[in-house]
Amino acid sequence: MSKTNSFLKYLKNINSSINSLLEKNLNKLNIKNLTYLFKNNKIILTFVAVLVLFISYLLLPTFYGQSDVKKKLKIDLRNKFDLNFKFTQDLEYNLFPRPHFVTADSTILDDQNNSSNIKKLKIFLSLDNLFSFKNIKIKNLIIENANFNLNKKNYNFFILLLNKNFQETNIIIKNSNIFFKSLEDEVLFINKVIKIKYYFEPKELKNVFYSENEIFNIPFTMETYFNSDMSKIFSQINLNLIKLKIENELTLNSKKKIGKTEVILNQSKQNINYEIEKDFFKFHLFDKIDEPSLTYIGEFYLKPFYASLEADLEELNLNLLFGSNAIIAQILKTEILNNKNIDFKLNLDAEKIYKNSNFKNIRLNSKIQNGLIDADKTKFRWRNFADFELTESLIFVKNGELVLDGKLKINIKNYKDIYKFLLTPKNYRNEVKEIDLNFTYNFDQNIAQLKDIKIDNKIDPNVNKILNNVVIKKDKLHNKIYFKNLLNEAIKNYAG
């Protein structure tokens, strides 16, 4: 080490002399004397000497011992970012594009477990103080081709990193994956990282986390930062593919976190206010403060699990709930919700049904309890003609298809207008007050089986035979003609 120290002292003296010489003469340069300088061999030799010395200065880290460098960099990274790196291979020193150490197959340890595996790690150095091993500073950290493993215990890994000091050092992550896992180490979903960058914004005096990602083959960008006193965290997510933008503000507190989110999809905008406590989440979604056209209120408790969702809408799109390709229908088909530990209630109020003016005042009730799914007490009105109520219902899967089974009670409000609507011949227009029936409806085949039809507490075999199978067609006009003909045939048989 004594030879190394003497060599370093020698280079230090030369560097000081070069700096003082440059300071005296650089300000005197102009076009004429610059031409003179290029013709002067002494100047050219001096330039070459300076270049050689500068390269020698940059090569100084190669003289440091491998174990000392590893130890120094590990300590600096832990102190600066609270990251516990483990280097399994030697560090290789490169000059270009800037002086840096590079190593392969390193890891970041979290409670002695590998929270990430990194195929390539680059540690860029500041050009200041390369003479002093103790004063070497890390300029940038680049992580490439890494796999990060997150679960309930370390889910906030990337957010905690945002609290560190990035005024002199940036962290960049490229071409990596984030695995979100259960505590049983099962992969729930994967976030593909194109690029993540942590940096300091000097104008607004804040650290910024920016990422370009892809999840479920959908690309999106995300930007996150804290306010000046670290009491709030702001984030913005952009999914340009579907023209979706989400802006979120979360106020941090030791017991309760209060947030608000603005969701912009194409030209529509929704607002969400929410609260988060331990094992509890509550939210309120609405499109505008004054006279909202839609509003959702939900509560979720984790221990024990209980959830409820209340919604008030101008119109209800049943295809989004129970259509053959709807997400909710697909989830119900998996039967994952047929779990005795799940307690969930969904109540939706709507003035009308999407693209159907015949039905209004819809009250859709549903619940999941003791492993069973039902839609009891669901109510709706057919124009001003009749009120419908669903009881003793059960939603289940049969042969891979979604089925609703239950009883339907129909209170006739205006039987005369019903006959007018159906264009029923006058000699068949008998008074009807109440209809009760059992039914089974297949959402995938759009077929309803009606049975045990009672009209004013009387069963008519002919009516039951005619209305046993009802096929709901996609074409509105065909449906209208089909229903009128079917009901008129049943009415004629009932009237005798």
C-alpha positions as CSV (number, residue, x, y, z in Angstrom):
1,M,0.0,0.0,0.0
2,S,3.0,2.4,0.6
3,K,3.8,2.3,-3.2
4,T,0.2,3.0,-4.0
5,N,0.1,6.0,-1.6
6,S,3.2,7.5,-2.9
7,F,1.9,7.2,-6.5
8,L,-1.3,8.9,-5.5
9,K,0.5,11.8,-3.8
10,Y,2.6,12.2,-7.0
11,L,-0.5,12.4,-9.2
12,K,-2.2,14.8,-6.7
13,N,0.8,17.2,-7.1
14,I,0.7,17.0,-10.9
15,N,-3.0,17.5,-10.9
16,S,-2.7,20.7,-8.8
17,S,-0.1,22.1,-11.1
18,I,-2.2,21.4,-14.2
19,N,-5.2,23.1,-12.6
20,S,-3.4,26.3,-11.8
21,L,-1.8,26.4,-15.3
22,L,-5.2,26.0,-16.9
23,E,-6.8,28.7,-14.8
24,K,-4.1,31.2,-15.8
25,N,-4.2,30.6,-19.6
26,L,-7.7,29.5,-20.6
27,N,-9.2,33.0,-20.4
28,K,-6.5,34.3,-22.8
29,L,-7.6,32.0,-25.6
30,N,-9.0,33.4,-28.9
31,I,-9.1,32.4,-32.6
32,K,-5.6,33.8,-33.4
33,N,-3.7,32.4,-30.4
34,L,-5.7,29.1,-30.7
35,T,-4.2,28.7,-34.2
36,Y,-0.8,29.4,-32.7
37,L,-1.3,26.8,-30.0
38,F,-2.0,24.1,-32.5
39,K,1.2,24.9,-34.4
40,N,3.3,24.9,-31.2
41,N,4.7,21.4,-30.5
42,K,5.2,22.2,-26.8
43,I,1.5,22.9,-26.5
44,I,0.5,19.7,-28.3
45,L,2.8,17.7,-26.1
46,T,1.3,19.4,-23.0
47,F,-2.2,18.5,-24.2
48,V,-1.2,14.9,-24.7
49,A,0.4,14.8,-21.3
50,V,-2.7,16.3,-19.7
51,L,-4.8,13.7,-21.5
52,V,-2.6,10.9,-20.3
53,L,-2.7,12.2,-16.8
54,F,-6.5,12.6,-16.9
55,I,-6.9,9.0,-18.1
56,S,-4.5,7.9,-15.3
57,Y,-6.6,9.7,-12.8
58,L,-9.7,7.9,-14.1
59,L,-7.9,4.6,-13.8
60,L,-7.1,5.1,-10.1
61,P,-10.0,2.9,-8.9
62,T,-8.3,-0.1,-10.5
63,F,-5.6,0.1,-7.9
64,Y,-8.0,-0.4,-5.0
65,G,-8.4,-3.9,-3.6
66,Q,-11.5,-5.9,-4.7
67,S,-12.7,-6.7,-1.2
68,D,-12.2,-3.1,-0.1
69,V,-14.2,-1.8,-3.0
70,K,-17.1,-4.2,-2.4
71,K,-17.2,-3.3,1.3
72,K,-17.1,0.4,0.6
73,L,-19.8,0.3,-2.0
74,K,-22.1,-1.9,0.1
75,I,-21.8,0.5,3.1
76,D,-22.4,3.5,0.9
77,L,-25.5,2.0,-0.7
78,R,-26.9,0.9,2.7
79,N,-26.3,4.3,4.2
80,K,-27.7,6.3,1.3
81,F,-30.7,4.1,0.2
82,D,-31.1,1.5,3.0
83,L,-30.4,-1.2,0.4
84,N,-28.5,-4.3,1.5
85,F,-26.6,-5.5,-1.6
86,K,-24.8,-8.8,-1.9
87,F,-22.2,-9.1,-4.6
88,T,-21.6,-12.7,-5.6
89,Q,-19.1,-11.9,-8.3
90,D,-16.1,-9.6,-8.7
91,L,-16.6,-5.9,-9.6
92,E,-15.3,-5.0,-13.0
93,Y,-14.1,-1.4,-13.6
94,N,-14.9,0.4,-16.9
95,L,-14.1,3.9,-18.1
96,F,-16.8,4.3,-20.7
97,P,-19.3,5.9,-21.0
98,R,-18.3,7.2,-17.6
99,P,-16.2,5.5,-14.9
100,H,-18.2,2.8,-13.2
101,F,-18.1,-0.7,-11.6
102,V,-20.2,-3.4,-13.1
103,T,-21.1,-6.8,-11.7
104,A,-23.4,-9.7,-12.5
105,D,-25.8,-11.9,-10.4
106,S,-26.1,-9.6,-7.4
107,T,-29.0,-9.5,-4.9
108,I,-30.8,-7.1,-2.6
109,L,-31.4,-8.7,0.8
110,D,-34.5,-8.1,2.8
111,D,-34.4,-9.7,6.3
112,Q,-31.8,-12.1,4.9
113,N,-34.1,-13.1,2.1
114,N,-33.6,-12.3,-1.6
115,S,-36.2,-9.6,-2.4
116,S,-34.5,-9.2,-5.8
117,N,-32.1,-10.9,-8.1
118,I,-30.1,-8.6,-10.4
119,K,-28.4,-9.9,-13.5
120,K,-26.5,-6.7,-14.2
121,L,-25.6,-3.9,-11.8
122,K,-23.7,-0.7,-12.7
123,I,-22.4,1.7,-10.1
124,F,-21.3,5.0,-11.6
125,L,-18.8,7.1,-9.7
126,S,-18.4,10.8,-9.3
127,L,-15.3,12.3,-11.0
128,D,-14.5,14.1,-7.8
129,N,-12.0,12.7,-5.2
130,L,-10.9,9.6,-7.1
131,F,-7.5,10.2,-5.4
132,S,-9.1,9.3,-2.0
133,F,-10.6,5.8,-1.6
134,K,-12.6,6.9,1.4
135,N,-14.1,9.9,-0.4
136,I,-15.3,8.1,-3.5
137,K,-19.0,9.0,-4.2
138,I,-21.6,7.0,-6.1
139,K,-23.2,9.1,-8.9
140,N,-25.7,6.8,-10.4
141,L,-27.0,3.3,-9.9
142,I,-28.3,1.3,-12.8
143,I,-30.1,-2.0,-12.3
144,E,-30.8,-4.2,-15.4
145,N,-32.7,-7.4,-15.9
146,A,-33.8,-7.8,-12.3
147,N,-36.6,-9.7,-10.7
148,F,-38.2,-8.1,-7.6
149,N,-40.4,-10.2,-5.3
150,L,-43.0,-8.3,-3.4
151,N,-45.6,-9.5,-0.9
152,K,-47.7,-8.2,2.0
153,K,-44.6,-7.7,4.1
154,N,-42.5,-5.6,1.6
155,Y,-45.2,-4.3,-0.8
156,N,-44.1,-0.7,-0.2
157,F,-40.4,-1.4,-1.2
158,F,-40.5,1.2,-4.1
159,I,-42.4,3.8,-2.1
160,L,-40.0,3.7,0.9
161,L,-37.1,4.1,-1.6
162,L,-38.6,7.4,-2.6
163,N,-37.8,8.8,0.9
164,K,-34.1,8.6,0.3
165,N,-31.7,11.3,-0.8
166,F,-31.5,11.7,-4.6
167,Q,-29.9,15.1,-4.8
168,E,-26.6,13.7,-6.0
169,T,-27.5,10.2,-7.0
170,N,-30.1,8.7,-9.3
171,I,-31.3,5.1,-9.5
172,I,-32.4,3.6,-12.8
173,I,-34.0,0.2,-13.3
174,K,-34.3,-1.3,-16.8
175,N,-35.9,-4.3,-18.4
176,S,-37.0,-6.0,-15.2
177,N,-40.0,-7.7,-13.6
178,I,-41.9,-7.1,-10.3
179,F,-43.6,-10.3,-9.0
180,F,-46.4,-9.7,-6.6
181,K,-46.8,-12.8,-4.5
182,S,-48.9,-14.2,-1.7
183,L,-47.3,-15.1,1.6
184,E,-47.4,-18.7,0.4
185,D,-45.1,-17.5,-2.4
186,E,-47.7,-17.9,-5.1
187,V,-47.4,-15.4,-8.0
188,L,-50.5,-13.2,-8.1
189,F,-49.5,-11.0,-11.1
190,I,-46.4,-9.7,-12.8
191,N,-45.6,-6.1,-13.6
192,K,-43.1,-5.7,-16.4
193,V,-40.7,-2.8,-15.9
194,I,-39.5,-1.0,-19.1
195,K,-37.8,1.7,-17.1
196,I,-37.9,3.1,-13.6
197,K,-36.0,6.3,-12.5
198,Y,-35.6,7.9,-9.1
199,Y,-34.3,11.5,-9.3
200,F,-34.4,14.9,-7.6
201,E,-36.4,17.7,-9.1
202,P,-34.4,20.9,-8.1
203,K,-37.1,23.4,-9.2
204,E,-39.7,21.9,-6.9
205,L,-37.3,20.4,-4.4
206,K,-38.8,16.9,-4.5
207,N,-37.8,13.3,-5.2
208,V,-39.6,11.8,-8.2
209,F,-40.3,8.2,-9.0
210,Y,-41.1,7.7,-12.7
211,S,-41.8,4.3,-14.3
212,E,-42.8,2.9,-17.7
213,N,-44.5,-0.5,-17.2
214,E,-46.7,-3.2,-18.7
215,I,-49.2,-5.3,-16.9
216,F,-51.5,-7.9,-18.6
217,N,-50.0,-6.7,-21.9
218,I,-51.3,-3.1,-21.2
219,P,-48.6,-0.4,-21.2
220,F,-48.8,2.4,-18.6
221,T,-46.7,5.1,-17.0
222,M,-46.6,6.2,-13.4
223,E,-45.2,9.2,-11.6
224,T,-45.1,9.5,-7.8
225,Y,-43.7,12.0,-5.3
226,F,-44.1,13.3,-1.8
227,N,-45.0,16.9,-0.8
228,S,-42.4,19.0,1.1
229,D,-43.2,17.8,4.6
230,M,-43.8,14.2,3.6
231,S,-47.4,14.3,4.8
232,K,-48.9,13.6,1.4
233,I,-48.0,11.4,-1.6
234,F,-49.1,12.2,-5.1
235,S,-49.2,9.8,-8.1
236,Q,-50.4,9.9,-11.7
237,I,-51.0,6.8,-13.9
238,N,-51.5,7.0,-17.6
239,L,-52.9,4.2,-19.8
240,N,-52.7,5.9,-23.2
241,L,-53.9,2.7,-25.0
242,I,-57.4,3.1,-23.5
243,K,-57.2,6.9,-22.9
244,L,-57.3,6.5,-19.1
245,K,-55.7,8.8,-16.6
246,I,-55.7,8.4,-12.9
247,E,-54.5,11.1,-10.5
248,N,-54.3,10.3,-6.8
249,E,-53.5,12.2,-3.6
250,L,-53.1,10.4,-0.3
251,T,-52.8,12.0,3.1
252,L,-50.6,9.9,5.4
253,N,-51.4,9.3,9.1
254,S,-50.3,6.7,11.5
255,K,-53.8,5.4,12.0
256,K,-55.9,6.6,9.1
257,K,-55.0,7.4,5.5
258,I,-57.3,9.7,3.6
259,G,-57.2,9.9,-0.2
260,K,-58.9,11.3,-3.2
261,T,-58.6,10.1,-6.8
262,E,-59.7,11.6,-10.1
263,V,-60.3,9.1,-13.0
264,I,-60.5,10.4,-16.5
265,L,-61.6,8.0,-19.3
266,N,-62.0,9.6,-22.7
267,Q,-64.2,12.6,-21.9
268,S,-65.8,11.3,-18.7
269,K,-64.5,12.0,-15.3
270,Q,-65.1,10.3,-11.9
271,N,-63.9,11.2,-8.4
272,I,-63.2,8.8,-5.6
273,N,-62.8,9.8,-1.9
274,Y,-61.5,7.0,0.3
275,E,-60.2,6.1,3.7
276,I,-57.7,3.3,4.7
277,E,-57.2,1.9,8.1
278,K,-55.9,-1.4,9.3
279,D,-58.0,-4.2,7.7
280,F,-60.5,-1.6,6.5
281,F,-61.2,0.3,3.3
282,K,-64.0,2.7,2.5
283,F,-64.7,4.7,-0.7
284,H,-67.2,7.0,-2.3
285,L,-67.2,7.3,-6.1
286,F,-69.2,10.0,-8.0
287,D,-69.0,11.9,-11.3
288,K,-69.9,15.4,-10.0
289,I,-70.5,17.0,-6.6
290,D,-73.9,18.6,-7.4
291,E,-76.6,16.2,-8.7
292,P,-74.3,13.3,-9.7
293,S,-75.6,10.9,-12.3
294,L,-73.8,8.0,-10.6
295,T,-72.5,7.3,-7.2
296,Y,-70.9,4.3,-5.5
297,I,-70.3,3.8,-1.8
298,G,-68.3,0.8,-0.6
299,E,-66.8,-0.7,2.5
300,F,-64.4,-3.6,2.9
301,Y,-63.3,-5.3,6.1
302,L,-60.5,-7.9,5.9
303,K,-60.7,-9.6,9.3
304,P,-63.2,-11.1,9.1
305,F,-63.9,-10.4,5.5
306,Y,-67.0,-8.4,4.8
307,A,-67.8,-6.0,2.0
308,S,-70.7,-3.9,0.8
309,L,-71.2,-1.8,-2.3
310,E,-74.1,0.7,-2.7
311,A,-74.6,2.4,-6.1
312,D,-77.1,5.0,-7.4
313,L,-77.1,5.3,-11.2
314,E,-79.1,7.0,-13.9
315,E,-79.0,3.7,-15.9
316,L,-77.8,0.2,-15.3
317,N,-76.0,-1.9,-18.0
318,L,-76.9,-5.5,-17.3
319,N,-74.5,-6.7,-20.0
320,L,-71.6,-5.4,-17.9
321,L,-72.7,-7.5,-15.0
322,F,-74.1,-10.7,-16.4
323,G,-73.2,-10.7,-20.1
324,S,-71.5,-13.9,-21.3
325,N,-68.1,-12.1,-21.5
326,A,-68.6,-9.8,-18.5
327,I,-65.9,-9.9,-15.9
328,I,-68.4,-10.4,-13.0
329,A,-70.0,-13.3,-14.9
330,Q,-66.6,-14.9,-15.5
331,I,-65.7,-14.6,-11.8
332,L,-69.0,-16.2,-10.8
333,K,-68.3,-19.1,-13.2
334,T,-65.0,-19.8,-11.4
335,E,-67.0,-20.4,-8.2
336,I,-64.3,-18.8,-6.3
337,L,-66.9,-16.7,-4.5
338,N,-68.7,-19.8,-3.2
339,N,-66.8,-19.6,-0.1
340,K,-68.3,-19.7,3.4
341,N,-65.8,-17.1,4.6
342,I,-67.0,-14.5,2.2
343,D,-69.7,-12.0,3.2
344,F,-70.5,-9.5,0.4
345,K,-73.6,-7.3,-0.4
346,L,-74.2,-5.4,-3.6
347,N,-77.1,-3.0,-3.9
348,L,-77.6,-1.0,-7.1
349,D,-80.4,1.6,-7.7
350,A,-81.0,2.8,-11.2
351,E,-83.7,4.9,-12.9
352,K,-83.6,2.8,-16.0
353,I,-81.9,-0.1,-17.9
354,Y,-79.3,0.8,-20.5
355,K,-80.9,0.7,-24.0
356,N,-84.3,-0.4,-22.6
357,S,-87.0,2.1,-21.9
358,N,-89.6,-0.4,-20.8
359,F,-88.1,-1.0,-17.3
360,K,-87.4,1.6,-14.6
361,N,-87.0,2.1,-10.9
362,I,-84.5,-0.8,-10.7
363,R,-83.3,-2.0,-7.3
364,L,-80.8,-4.8,-7.8
365,N,-80.0,-6.6,-4.5
366,S,-77.4,-9.4,-4.3
367,K,-75.4,-11.0,-1.6
368,I,-72.8,-13.7,-1.0
369,Q,-73.2,-15.4,2.3
370,N,-72.4,-18.9,3.7
371,G,-71.2,-19.9,0.2
372,L,-74.4,-19.0,-1.5
373,I,-75.1,-16.2,-4.0
374,D,-78.7,-14.8,-4.3
375,A,-80.5,-11.8,-5.7
376,D,-83.5,-11.7,-3.2
377,K,-85.6,-8.6,-2.9
378,T,-84.5,-7.3,-6.4
379,K,-87.3,-5.1,-7.7
380,F,-88.1,-3.3,-10.9
381,R,-91.1,-1.8,-12.7
382,W,-92.4,-2.4,-16.2
383,R,-93.4,1.1,-17.4
384,N,-96.5,2.0,-15.2
385,F,-98.0,-1.5,-15.9
386,A,-96.6,-3.7,-13.1
387,D,-94.1,-4.2,-10.3
388,F,-91.7,-7.2,-10.2
389,E,-90.0,-8.7,-7.1
390,L,-87.5,-11.5,-7.0
391,T,-87.4,-14.0,-4.0
392,E,-85.9,-17.3,-3.0
393,S,-83.2,-16.9,-5.7
394,L,-79.9,-18.6,-6.2
395,I,-77.1,-17.9,-8.7
396,F,-75.0,-20.9,-9.5
397,V,-73.0,-22.6,-12.3
398,K,-74.4,-25.6,-14.2
399,N,-72.3,-27.3,-16.9
400,G,-70.1,-24.3,-17.1
401,E,-72.9,-21.9,-17.6
402,L,-74.3,-19.2,-15.3
403,V,-77.8,-19.8,-14.0
404,L,-80.3,-17.8,-11.9
405,D,-83.1,-19.8,-10.2
406,G,-85.9,-18.2,-8.1
407,K,-89.5,-17.0,-7.7
408,L,-91.0,-13.9,-9.3
409,K,-94.0,-12.0,-7.9
410,I,-95.7,-9.6,-10.3
411,N,-98.2,-7.0,-9.0
412,I,-100.4,-5.7,-11.9
413,K,-100.9,-1.9,-11.6
414,N,-102.8,-1.3,-14.8
415,Y,-104.1,-4.4,-16.6
416,K,-106.0,-2.3,-19.2
417,D,-102.9,-0.5,-20.4
418,I,-101.1,-3.8,-20.6
419,Y,-103.7,-5.2,-23.0
420,K,-103.5,-2.0,-25.0
421,F,-99.7,-2.3,-25.2
422,L,-100.0,-6.0,-26.3
423,L,-102.8,-5.2,-28.7
424,T,-104.9,-7.9,-27.1
425,P,-108.4,-8.5,-28.6
426,K,-111.0,-6.9,-26.3
427,N,-112.9,-10.1,-25.7
428,Y,-109.9,-11.6,-24.0
429,R,-109.2,-8.6,-21.6
430,N,-110.0,-10.1,-18.3
431,E,-108.9,-8.4,-15.1
432,V,-105.6,-9.7,-13.6
433,K,-104.2,-8.5,-10.3
434,E,-101.3,-10.8,-9.4
435,I,-99.0,-13.3,-11.1
436,D,-96.6,-15.7,-9.2
437,L,-94.2,-18.1,-10.9
438,N,-91.0,-20.1,-10.5
439,F,-88.3,-19.6,-13.1
440,T,-84.8,-20.6,-14.2
441,Y,-82.8,-18.2,-16.4
442,N,-79.6,-19.2,-18.3
443,F,-77.4,-16.1,-18.9
444,D,-75.3,-17.8,-21.5
445,Q,-78.1,-19.2,-23.6
446,N,-80.6,-16.4,-22.9
447,I,-83.4,-18.9,-22.1
448,A,-85.9,-18.6,-19.3
449,Q,-87.9,-21.7,-18.1
450,L,-91.1,-20.6,-16.4
451,K,-93.2,-23.0,-14.3
452,D,-95.8,-23.1,-11.6
453,I,-97.4,-20.0,-13.0
454,K,-100.2,-18.8,-10.8
455,I,-102.6,-16.1,-12.0
456,D,-104.5,-14.6,-9.1
457,N,-103.6,-17.8,-7.1
458,K,-104.8,-20.2,-9.8
459,I,-102.6,-22.5,-12.0
460,D,-103.7,-22.8,-15.6
461,P,-102.0,-25.8,-17.4
462,N,-102.3,-24.2,-20.8
463,V,-100.6,-21.0,-19.8
464,N,-97.8,-23.0,-18.1
465,K,-97.3,-25.0,-21.3
466,I,-97.1,-22.0,-23.5
467,L,-94.7,-19.9,-21.3
468,N,-92.5,-22.9,-20.3
469,N,-89.6,-21.9,-22.5
470,V,-88.9,-18.2,-23.3
471,V,-86.0,-17.4,-25.6
472,I,-84.6,-13.8,-25.3
473,K,-83.2,-12.7,-28.6
474,K,-80.5,-10.1,-29.2
475,D,-82.6,-8.1,-31.7
476,K,-84.9,-5.7,-29.9
477,L,-87.6,-5.6,-32.6
478,H,-87.7,-9.4,-32.8
479,N,-88.0,-9.6,-29.0
480,K,-90.9,-7.1,-28.9
481,I,-92.9,-9.0,-31.6
482,Y,-92.0,-12.3,-30.0
483,F,-93.1,-11.4,-26.5
484,K,-96.4,-9.8,-27.7
485,N,-97.3,-12.9,-29.6
486,L,-96.3,-15.2,-26.8
487,L,-98.2,-13.3,-24.1
488,N,-101.3,-12.9,-26.2
489,E,-101.4,-16.6,-26.9
490,A,-101.2,-17.3,-23.1
491,I,-103.9,-14.6,-22.4
492,K,-106.3,-16.2,-25.0
493,N,-105.8,-19.6,-23.4
494,Y,-106.3,-18.2,-19.9
495,A,-109.5,-16.3,-20.9
496,G,-110.8,-19.6,-22.3
